[in-house]
Amino acid sequence: MPAEHLKVIVLGAGIGGLALAAALKRCGIEVEVHERATTLRAEGSGLGMITNAISALATLGIDLDLARRGEVVTAFDIKDAQGGPIVRLPMPEVGHELGAPSVCIGRNALHEALREAAGGVPVFLGRRAVRVESGVYGATVEFDDGSTARGDVVVGADGFNSVVRRQFAGPDEAVLEPGYVCWLAITPFRHPALPKGAVAHYWGSGQRFGLLDIGGGDFYWWGTKNLPVAEARDWRGTREDLLALYDGWADEVTAAIAVTPIENVIAVPARDRVFLEKWGEGRVTLLGDAAHPMLTSLGQGAGMAVEDAVVLATTLARIDDPVAALRSYEDQRRDRTRMVVEASRALSESEQLEDPALRRERDDRLRGTSFDDLVAGQRDLLTFPGVLV
């Protein structure tokens, strides 16, 4: 079926779903998006749009003007809890080599950019999917109000608790919880230890902290702390509790916490799932966190979703048979996303170490890594592999 005659139904208007809408629009494919939430506003946190994601969008001529909406990363430092240096990652240098920067940005600003790129694509809110069915000539989504939507292809971009994924993985699929809580917040902030475009990660004993300049005088910060799973799921502390947990850490860490109202802090448990080898069947597939949820340690959740979107849209445009196109997309993405999921999990385990000897060994190893080896490792991750059809 020629691309201009295709209609794609996308479930989920998060980063992956909106990126797919923009990519499909650029490829001349009809698309509509259905979102279960009643608004498109994202929660108050930030993220990195890394070089590989920006490069992927550029293959379709999509420029989100992220440097204006966020802040280009100029330095990426990993430090100890008191702010002493461990290693500087060559993310800016590799971005320059690959022709695209990395940008830290608020989620709402990124959503706005993606909505503009997908301008004209219908987005229906308050549409909670309950079931997807693939047939010979199309696929149908049933919503909780009894209404339906029908297209040639349905893509589940509906996040960690994807309804579409549940049809392939089963209703009792396990959630993997490593046992730590994540705090997320955005606050107006400046500090002399943090130059324009700074990203700084601080590693302590079983807990970490991150500060990212997202532009406009705002910083996105996050923290983690090893806790029993049940406590990580339901943390209800105060700002004073957070300040006590980070007592003695670098001044910029405690200063960022001190100026953030506790009601602006989001607490969520760290979690992912066993990698799913089968993403779809017939005229249905998965994308982003619905296909491959991952821990946040590599900061590649958004990047992998955007790569998925570009590969899926381009493959649908190039292969006339929609079913063959979906299976080709899945085959192209499976190995890379599995690698990133597993690498994120391994890095998370290393970052959350509590044993002093193991932490010292980890830090010494990083301090002793050559610049060339750091570049090689970053290059592999930050290079968009392209579309292979």
C-alpha positions, 0 to 999 in steps of 0.5 A: 500500500503506497504511503500516501494511502496509509492511515496510522493510529497512534496511541499516546501523545507523549514524546514518542507518540508526538515524535512519530506524528511529526515523522509520519507527517513529514513522510506524507502519511496520514496520522491521528493521535489518541491520548488517555489524559485530558491535557497534553501538559507533561509533569514538571521534570526535564530530560536530555534530547541527546545527539542521536535523537536530534540527528535522527529527526534531522534525517527527515528535515525536522528541526525543533529549535531546541537550542532556543527552547532549552540549553545546549550541553557545554560540560558533563561532569561526574563528581563525588558527593562533595563536588570533587571531580571523578570524570568529565564525559566528552558529550559536547565533543562527540556531538560536535563530531557527529554534527548535532549537540545534546540539549537539556530541556523541560518536558513541557517545552519539548512537548510544545516543540513536538506538537508544533512539528506535528501541526495539523495532526489530529490529537484526541484527548481523554481517549483511554484504549482498552483493546486493539485488534488487527485484521487482514485489511486494517486495525481497530482500537476500542476505547473505554467509552465504546467508541472505536478508531480504525486505521491501516496500522496501530502503534502503541506509544502509550508508555510504561503501562501500555495497553497494547503491550499488555496484549502481547506480554500478558496482564501479569508481566512483572515490573522490575524494581531495583529498590530506589526512589527518584526525585524530580524537580524544576526550579529557577536556579543559578550557582557559581559552580554551574556554568551555562550549559552545565550537567553535573552528576554527584555520586554518593553512597547508594544515592545520587544527585543531578543538576541540568541547566535547561535554559531560561534561568531554570535547572532540572534536578533529580536525586536518588536514594536506595530504599526498600521497594515498598518505600520507594513506591510511596515516598512522602517526605518533606524538603527538610527530609531531603536536605537531611539526606543530602547534608554535607553534599556539595553546596549547589546540591543543597542550595537547589533543594532549599529553593524548591517547594516540596510540592514541586518535587515528583517522587517516583520509584525506579523501574523497568521491565524484562526486555520484550522480544515481540513488539507486535503482530499483524498491523500493530506494533509498539514504540518507546517506553511501551516497547522498551522501558528503561532505567534513566541512568543513560538518559536515553528514554526520549532518545530511543523513542525518537529514533523509533519514531523516525525509523518506523515512519521512514520504513512505512514510507519505503515498504508498501506492505504495512505488515512487512514494514512493521516487522522490518521496523521491529527488526531494525530497532530490537538490538539497539534498544536491547543494548541501551536497556541492558546498559542502563540497568548495568550503569544503575547498579554501578551508580547506586553502589553502597559498598565503599571498596566497590565505589572506590574501585568504580571511581578510580576506574573512571578517573583512569579512563583515557579521553579517547576511550571515553569518546569511543564509548560516547560515540557508539551511544550517540550515533543514530544508526539510520534506517536500514531499508 
